[in-house]
């Protein structure tokens, strides 16, 4: 006999003298070389910073945010935004609370230039919002860029040039000194044209990016940034933004953080510098890279909603902000209507958000697994109990529901999609749907019974069972007196009298097997009396368990009664719903009786 291990190789279990399988001591020994051309690539150089401090830091306040959806995001679209879509995106970003928004590359063409002019001339920019525009370091482009900002209340020119060795050698064919001079000359030109073109009504700022920072030698990146600062002369009330972009993500987030801590330590005018991080997601770790960069000293993050942008995208501002929120840190951005944000983003970018996208996807608050559903249901129940014990509402206590890192209500989601039922689901999910949507808190054994009915349905039909289908199935199974009635017994009316010994006599008018009849019985309560009355029509029923609860508050509140019966050798549950608790109990008995005969 052979067995298959997780790597797919076969193992002979008979080597053990007592017949036990031989344990695999090192599964990696079973892996083989891939045959891929790994020789073409080299590892990323580590940073010599043995006394790093960032791993011990915590993020306790939101960084400054800049949205570059209208620039870096837009330039990466198959179908770039029309002016109308750009304006809708801009208005969304303002509504959410972004105070720094990169609105375009106005020297690249008339479309971006006209958009910048439109939001200025139409008064669309709130006084506390700074717009930013990007430019390369050529004089005619810088002049055109500054011209686009005339009349703006707050504006920043963002100048960049690539500094990495490959670009110096292949693109510029220049030395370090020559590439540094591009940044210095560009900075000086920005200052000259801003002074010449912009009036005193404009609060003007400057940002410089050594593009491809991740592939630039640290000492040279520092040298270029210091040379730019020498020109701009940052001081109190005159900050400079130094943006260190992972134009292409090349390292682990920890190494990226080391580079930021090194730069933050070595900048000579650090107190007047806003150190900005601009991650891309080529390795899939942009969010972690941004968070660790903030721990290492970054003051500001540039990114796009839902990670739009070149190739694999810019860092996702939604995930970053909601990560803070989930840790009890105010992101200072409003994500409370996340579906509206998503719909606007999808319209503007003409790209759909993935169903599994963190915090915003259709399925991110949804559990299909039975064990997950059961834990979620118990979590909600525990939250309600804890809140009641403290005399507070659920929204006033700490969130603690398994598998849900945040309360979906906090981002505008309902609980309807939290539990969805398919063949992998168990009783917990089904019970949650019935309690959440219909206020029916099924006893545990009844949950098990009904889950088997739903499981049979999913096994037979496949796919997902919707909450509406669950309710239809539940009604058909347990509530035959509503809609299309079925079953031997239909209860029409009943009357109870109590004698001096405390025994109840119940008289009911019912339809049995299609014929009207009157049944009567006596017992130590209405339910016991009803069981005796049923014996007259040959039904031998015995009560095993009974529970009830109200379904709402007020004079017109209805009650739900659940009864477990042994009927002719079968153990079944029945349910009754009525404003009168006695009638609800009798209906529950009828429900069980009819199910036994079905």
C-alpha positions in Angstrom: 0.0 0.0 0.0 1.2 3.5 -0.7 0.1 7.0 0.4 0.4 10.4 -1.3 2.0 13.2 0.6 1.1 16.9 0.1 3.8 17.4 -2.5 2.4 14.6 -4.6 5.1 11.9 -4.1 4.4 8.4 -2.9 5.6 7.2 0.5 5.9 3.6 1.6 4.2 3.3 5.0 5.4 -0.2 5.7 8.9 0.7 6.9 7.8 1.0 10.5 7.9 -2.5 12.2 4.5 -2.0 13.6 2.9 -0.9 10.4 2.8 2.8 11.0 3.6 5.2 8.1 7.1 6.5 7.9 7.1 10.2 8.9 8.5 12.8 6.4 11.2 14.6 8.2 11.8 17.3 5.6 9.2 17.8 2.9 11.4 20.3 1.1 13.6 17.4 0.1 10.8 16.3 -2.2 10.8 19.6 -4.2 12.7 19.8 -7.3 14.3 22.7 -9.3 11.8 24.5 -11.4 13.8 24.9 -14.6 13.0 28.6 -14.8 15.8 31.0 -15.8 16.5 32.3 -12.3 20.1 33.2 -13.3 18.7 36.3 -15.0 17.9 38.0 -11.7 19.7 38.9 -8.6 18.7 39.5 -5.0 17.9 43.0 -3.7 20.7 44.6 -1.7 20.0 44.9 2.0 20.5 48.1 4.0 23.2 48.2 6.6 21.2 49.5 9.5 21.7 47.2 12.5 20.2 49.6 15.0 16.9 50.0 13.1 14.1 51.3 15.3 11.0 51.0 13.1 10.0 47.4 14.1 9.2 48.8 17.6 7.1 51.7 16.3 3.3 51.7 16.1 1.0 53.7 13.9 -1.3 55.6 16.3 -2.4 58.5 14.0 -3.2 58.6 10.3 -0.5 59.8 7.9 -1.1 62.5 5.4 -2.7 61.1 2.3 -2.4 62.1 -1.3 -4.7 60.5 -3.9 -3.2 60.2 -7.3 -6.2 58.5 -8.9 -6.5 61.4 -11.4 -2.9 61.2 -12.5 -1.1 57.9 -11.8 -4.4 56.0 -11.8 -5.8 57.6 -14.9 -2.7 57.2 -17.0 -2.8 53.4 -16.4 -6.4 53.0 -17.7 -7.3 51.3 -21.0 -9.9 54.0 -21.4 -8.6 57.1 -19.7 -11.3 59.1 -17.9 -13.4 61.6 -19.8 -13.6 65.1 -18.2 -17.0 64.2 -16.7 -15.6 61.0 -15.1 -12.5 63.0 -13.9 -14.8 65.5 -12.2 -16.9 62.8 -10.6 -13.7 61.2 -9.2 -12.4 64.5 -7.9 -15.7 65.3 -6.2 -15.7 61.8 -4.6 -12.2 62.3 -3.3 -13.1 65.7 -1.8 -16.3 64.2 -0.2 -14.3 61.4 1.4 -11.9 64.0 3.0 -8.7 63.9 1.0 -6.9 67.2 1.4 -4.1 66.5 -1.1 -5.1 65.4 -4.6 -2.8 65.0 -7.6 -5.1 66.1 -10.4 -3.0 65.6 -13.5 0.0 66.1 -15.7 -1.1 69.3 -17.4 2.0 69.7 -19.6 1.3 66.3 -21.2 -1.6 67.5 -23.3 -4.6 69.7 -23.5 -7.0 67.3 -21.8 -5.2 67.4 -18.4 -4.5 71.1 -18.7 -8.1 71.8 -19.4 -9.3 69.7 -16.5 -7.0 71.5 -14.0 -8.3 74.9 -15.3 -11.9 73.7 -15.1 -11.8 72.8 -11.4 -10.0 76.0 -10.5 -12.3 78.3 -12.6 -15.5 76.6 -11.5 -14.6 76.9 -7.8 -14.7 73.1 -7.3 -11.6 73.0 -5.0 -12.4 73.6 -1.3 -10.1 76.1 0.4 -8.5 73.4 2.6 -7.7 71.1 -0.4 -4.3 71.3 -2.1 -4.1 70.2 -5.7 -0.9 68.8 -7.1 0.3 68.6 -10.7 3.2 66.5 -12.1 5.9 67.6 -14.4 9.2 66.5 -15.9 12.3 68.6 -15.4 12.2 70.4 -18.8 11.7 74.2 -18.9 8.8 74.4 -21.3 7.0 71.7 -19.4 7.5 73.4 -16.1 6.3 76.7 -17.5 3.1 75.1 -18.9 2.5 73.2 -15.6 2.7 76.4 -13.5 0.4 78.2 -15.9 -2.3 75.6 -15.3 -2.4 76.6 -11.6 -3.2 80.3 -12.0 -6.0 81.3 -9.5 -5.6 78.2 -7.4 -5.8 78.7 -3.6 -3.4 75.9 -2.7 -1.2 74.1 -5.2 1.9 72.0 -5.4 4.2 71.3 -8.4 5.6 67.8 -8.3 8.8 67.5 -10.3 10.6 64.2 -10.9 13.5 62.6 -12.7 14.8 59.1 -12.6 18.0 58.6 -10.6 18.6 54.8 -10.8 21.8 53.5 -12.4 20.0 51.8 -15.3 18.3 55.1 -16.2 21.6 57.0 -15.9 23.3 54.6 -18.2 20.5 53.7 -20.7 18.1 56.7 -20.8 20.1 59.8 -19.9 23.6 58.5 -20.7 24.8 60.8 -18.0 26.9 60.7 -14.8 25.6 61.0 -11.3 26.5 64.7 -11.3 24.6 65.3 -14.5 21.5 63.5 -13.3 21.6 65.5 -10.0 21.9 68.7 -12.0 18.6 67.9 -13.7 16.8 67.9 -10.4 18.6 71.0 -9.2 17.9 73.0 -12.4 14.3 71.7 -12.5 13.7 72.9 -8.9 15.1 76.3 -9.7 12.9 76.7 -12.7 9.8 75.7 -10.7 10.6 78.5 -8.2 11.2 81.0 -10.9 8.1 80.3 -12.9 5.9 80.2 -9.7 7.2 83.6 -8.7 6.7 85.0 -12.2 3.2 83.5 -13.0 1.4 82.8 -9.8 -0.2 85.6 -7.7 -0.1 86.1 -3.9 -3.5 84.4 -3.6 -1.8 81.0 -4.3 -0.3 79.1 -1.4 2.4 77.3 -3.3 4.3 74.1 -2.4 6.9 72.0 -4.0 7.5 68.2 -4.2 10.4 66.4 -5.6 10.7 62.6 -6.4 13.9 60.8 -7.3 12.0 58.3 -9.6 13.0 54.7 -9.3 14.1 55.4 -5.7 14.0 51.6 -5.0 16.8 51.0 -7.5 18.8 54.1 -6.7 21.9 53.9 -4.4 20.9 55.3 -1.0 23.9 57.7 -0.8 23.0 59.1 -4.2 19.3 59.4 -3.5 20.3 61.4 -0.4 22.7 63.5 -2.3 20.1 64.5 -4.9 17.5 65.2 -2.3 19.9 67.4 -0.3 20.9 69.3 -3.5 17.2 70.0 -4.2 16.7 71.2 -0.6 19.7 73.5 -1.0 17.7 75.2 -3.8 14.3 75.3 -2.2 15.6 76.2 1.3 13.0 74.5 3.4 12.4 76.2 6.8 9.6 76.8 9.3 6.4 77.4 7.3 8.1 76.4 4.0 8.2 72.6 3.9 9.4 70.5 1.0 7.8 67.2 0.1 10.4 64.6 -0.7 8.6 61.6 -2.3 10.6 58.3 -2.4 8.7 56.2 -4.9 8.8 52.4 -5.3 8.1 53.1 -9.0 8.6 49.4 -9.3 8.4 47.3 -6.2 11.6 45.4 -5.8 12.1 44.4 -2.2 10.4 43.0 0.8 8.5 45.6 2.9 11.1 45.3 5.7 14.0 46.2 3.4 11.9 49.1 2.0 11.3 50.3 5.6 15.1 50.1 6.3 15.7 52.4 3.3 13.1 54.9 4.7 14.6 54.9 8.1 18.1 55.5 6.7 16.8 58.4 4.6 14.9 59.9 7.5 17.9 59.7 9.8 20.3 61.2 7.3 18.4 64.2 5.8 19.9 67.3 7.3 16.7 69.4 7.4 14.4 66.6 8.4 12.1 68.8 10.5 11.1 70.8 7.4 10.7 67.8 5.1 7.5 65.9 4.5 8.8 62.4 3.7 6.4 60.7 1.3 6.1 57.1 0.3 4.7 56.1 -3.1 4.5 52.2 -3.3 3.5 50.2 -6.3 2.3 46.6 -6.0 4.6 44.6 -8.3 5.4 42.1 -5.6 2.0 42.2 -4.0 3.1 43.9 -0.8 2.4 47.6 -1.4 0.1 47.9 1.6 2.7 46.4 3.9 5.4 48.5 2.4 3.5 51.7 3.0 2.6 50.8 6.6 6.2 49.8 7.4 7.5 53.0 5.7 5.3 55.0 8.0 6.7 53.1 11.0 10.1 54.0 9.6 9.5 57.7 9.4 7.3 58.4 6.3 4.8 61.3 6.9 2.6 60.8 3.9 1.3 58.1 1.6 0.5 58.5 -2.1 -1.8 56.0 -3.7 -5.1 55.3 -5.4 -8.5 54.0 -4.4 -8.7 50.2 -4.7 -5.1 50.1 -5.9 -5.6 51.4 -9.4 -2.4 52.4 -11.3 0.3 51.2 -13.5 0.9 47.4 -14.0 -0.2 45.8 -10.7 -1.3 49.2 -9.4 -0.4 51.9 -6.8 -0.9 51.1 -3.2 -4.6 50.9 -2.2 -5.7 53.8 -0.1 -8.9 52.1 0.9 -7.2 49.1 2.4 -4.6 51.3 4.1 -7.3 53.6 5.6 -9.5 50.7 6.7 -6.6 48.8 8.2 -6.1 51.8 10.5 -9.8 51.9 11.3 -9.8 48.2 12.2 -7.1 48.9 14.7 -9.0 51.8 16.4 -7.1 54.6 14.6 -9.1 57.2 12.8 -8.1 57.2 9.1 -9.3 60.8 8.8 -11.0 59.7 5.5 -14.7 58.7 5.4 -15.2 55.1 4.1 -18.7 54.8 5.7 -20.4 54.4 2.3 -17.9 52.0 0.8 -20.3 50.7 -1.9 -20.9 54.2 -3.2 -17.1 54.7 -3.3 -16.7 51.4 -5.1 -19.5 52.2 -7.7 -18.0 55.6 -8.4 -14.5 54.2 -8.8 -15.8 51.4 -11.2 -17.6 54.0 -13.3 -14.7 56.4 -13.4 -12.1 53.8 -14.1 -14.3 51.4 -16.1 -12.8 48.6 -14.1 -14.6 46.3 -11.7 -13.6 45.8 -8.1 -12.8 42.1 -7.4 -15.4 40.3 -5.1 -12.6 39.4 -2.7 -11.1 43.0 -2.6 -10.4 43.8 1.1 -13.2 45.7 2.8 -15.1 46.5 -0.4 -15.6 43.3 -2.4 -19.0 41.7 -2.6 -17.9 38.6 -0.6 -15.5 40.0 2.0 -18.0 39.9 4.8 -19.6 36.7 3.7 -19.1 33.2 5.2 -20.1 30.0 3.3 -18.3 27.6 5.6 -20.4 26.0 8.2 -17.9 26.4 11.1 -17.3 30.0 10.2 -21.1 30.7 10.1 -21.6 29.1 13.4 -18.9 31.2 15.0 -20.2 34.4 13.5 -23.7 33.6 14.8 -22.4 32.9 18.3 -20.3 36.1 18.0 -23.4 38.2 17.3 -25.3 36.5 20.1 -22.5 37.2 22.5 -22.3 40.8 21.5 -26.0 41.3 22.2 -25.7 39.6 25.6 -22.6 41.6 26.6 -24.2 44.9 25.5 -27.4 44.1 27.5 -25.3 43.2 30.6 -23.6 46.5 30.4 -26.7 48.5 29.7 -25.4 49.7 26.4 -26.1 49.2 22.7 -24.1 46.8 20.6 -22.6 49.8 18.7 -21.2 51.2 22.0 -19.1 48.1 22.9 -15.9 46.7 21.4 -16.4 44.7 18.3 -15.7 41.0 18.8 -17.3 38.8 16.1 -15.2 35.9 14.7 -14.2 36.1 11.1 -15.4 39.7 10.7 -12.5 42.1 11.4 -14.9 45.1 11.3 -18.6 45.6 11.7 -20.0 45.7 8.1 -22.5 48.3 9.2 -19.5 50.7 9.7 -19.0 50.8 6.0 -22.6 50.9 5.0 -23.1 47.2 4.5 -26.1 45.3 5.9 -25.8 41.9 7.6 -27.9 40.3 4.8 -24.9 39.0 2.9 -22.8 38.0 6.0 -24.1 34.5 5.9 -24.7 32.8 2.6 -25.6 29.1 2.3 -24.2 26.5 0.0 -23.2 22.8 0.3 -20.3 23.8 2.6 -22.6 25.5 5.1 -23.9 24.2 8.4 -26.6 24.9 10.9 -25.1 28.1 12.2 -25.4 29.9 8.9 -29.0 28.8 8.3 -30.0 29.7 11.8 -28.4 33.1 11.4 -30.4 33.9 8.3 -33.7 32.9 10.0 -32.8 35.0 13.1 -31.5 38.0 11.3 -34.2 38.1 8.5 -37.2 36.6 10.3 -36.5 37.0 14.0 -36.8 33.2 14.6 -34.2 32.0 17.1 -34.3 28.2 16.5 -33.3 25.8 19.3 -30.1 24.0 18.6 -31.6 20.6 17.8 -34.1 22.3 15.5 -31.2 24.0 13.8 -29.6 20.7 13.1 -32.9 19.2 11.8 -33.5 22.1 9.4 -29.9 22.3 8.2 -30.2 18.7 7.0 -33.2 19.7 4.9 -31.2 22.5 3.4 -28.2 20.3 2.9 -30.3 17.8 1.0 -31.5 20.7 -1.2 -28.0 22.0 -2.0 -26.7 18.5 -2.6 -29.6 17.8 -5.0 -29.6 21.2 -6.8 -26.0 22.5 -6.3 -24.9 26.1 -5.9 -26.0 28.7 -3.4 -29.3 28.8 -1.5 -30.4 32.4 -1.1 -32.1 33.7 2.1 -35.4 33.9 0.2 -35.1 30.2 -0.8 -34.2 29.3 2.8 -37.4 31.0 4.0 -39.6 29.4 1.3 -38.2 26.0 2.3 -38.7 26.7 6.0 -42.3 27.8 5.5 -43.1 24.8 3.4 -41.6 22.5 5.9 -42.8 23.9 9.2 -45.7 26.4 8.5 -48.2 24.6 6.4 -51.1 26.7 7.6 -49.9 29.6 5.5 -50.0 29.8 1.8 -50.5 26.4 0.2 -51.7 24.5 3.2 -50.9 20.8 3.5 -51.1 18.2 6.3 -53.7 16.1 8.1 -54.7 18.8 10.6 -55.6 22.4 10.1 -56.4 24.3 13.3 -59.4 26.7 13.1 -60.1 27.8 16.7 -59.6 26.6 20.3 -60.9 27.4 23.8 -59.3 26.5 27.1 -61.0 26.2 30.6 -59.3 25.5 33.9 -60.9 23.6 36.7 -60.3 24.0 40.4 -57.5 21.5 40.4 -55.6 23.5 37.9 -56.1 21.1 35.0 -56.9 22.5 31.6 -59.6 21.3 29.2 -59.0 22.2 25.6 -61.7 22.2 22.9 -60.5 22.8 19.4 -62.3 23.1 16.1 -60.1 21.6 13.3 -60.2 20.1 9.9 -58.8 16.6 10.0 -58.2 14.8 6.7 -60.5 17.3 5.0 -63.4 16.9 7.4 -64.4 19.4 10.1 -64.3 18.0 13.6 -64.2 19.0 17.2 -61.5 17.6 19.4 -61.3 17.8 23.2 -58.7 16.8 25.8 -57.6 17.5 29.4 -54.1 17.9 30.8 -51.9 20.0 33.0 -51.7 22.7 30.4 -53.0 23.5 26.9 -50.2 21.5 25.2 -50.8 18.4 27.3 -54.5 18.7 26.7 -54.0 19.0 23.0 -51.9 15.8 22.9 -54.7 13.9 24.6 -57.3 15.4 22.1 -55.2 14.1 19.2 -55.4 10.6 20.5 -59.0 10.5 19.4 -57.8 10.7 15.7 -55.1 8.1 16.2 -52.2 10.4 16.7 -49.9 9.3 19.6 -47.6 12.3 20.4 -45.3 13.0 23.3 -43.7 16.3 24.2 -39.9 16.2 24.4 -38.9 19.9 24.5 -40.6 23.3 24.3 -39.3 26.9 24.0 -40.8 30.2 22.9 -39.8 33.8 22.5 -41.3 37.1 21.3 -40.4 38.2 17.8 -40.8 41.9 18.5 -41.9 44.4 21.1 -45.3 46.1 21.8 -48.9 45.2 22.2 -49.1 43.6 18.7 -45.9 41.5 19.2 -46.0 38.0 17.9 -44.6 34.9 19.6 -42.8 32.0 18.1 -43.2 28.6 19.8 -41.0 25.6 19.1 -42.0 22.1 20.1 -40.1 18.8 19.8 -42.3 15.8 19.7 -42.1 12.0 19.5 -44.9 11.0 17.1 -45.4 7.5 16.1 -41.7 6.7 16.6 -40.5 9.8 14.8 -38.8 12.8 16.6 -39.6 16.1 14.9 -39.9 19.8 15.5 -42.8 22.0 14.9 -43.2 25.8 15.0 -46.1 28.1 15.6 -46.3 31.8 15.2 -49.2 33.9 16.7 -49.9 37.0 18.7 -51.3 34.6 21.4 -48.7 32.4 23.0 -51.2 29.5 23.6 -52.3 29.5 19.9 -48.7 29.7 18.9 -48.0 26.6 21.0 -51.0 24.7 19.5 -49.9 25.6 16.0 -46.4 24.3 16.8 -47.9 20.9 17.8 -49.9 20.9 14.5 -46.7 21.7 12.6 -45.0 18.7 14.1 -48.0 16.4 13.6 -48.4 17.3 10.0 -44.7 16.8 9.3 -44.8 13.3 10.9 -47.6 12.4 8.4 -46.1 14.0 5.4 
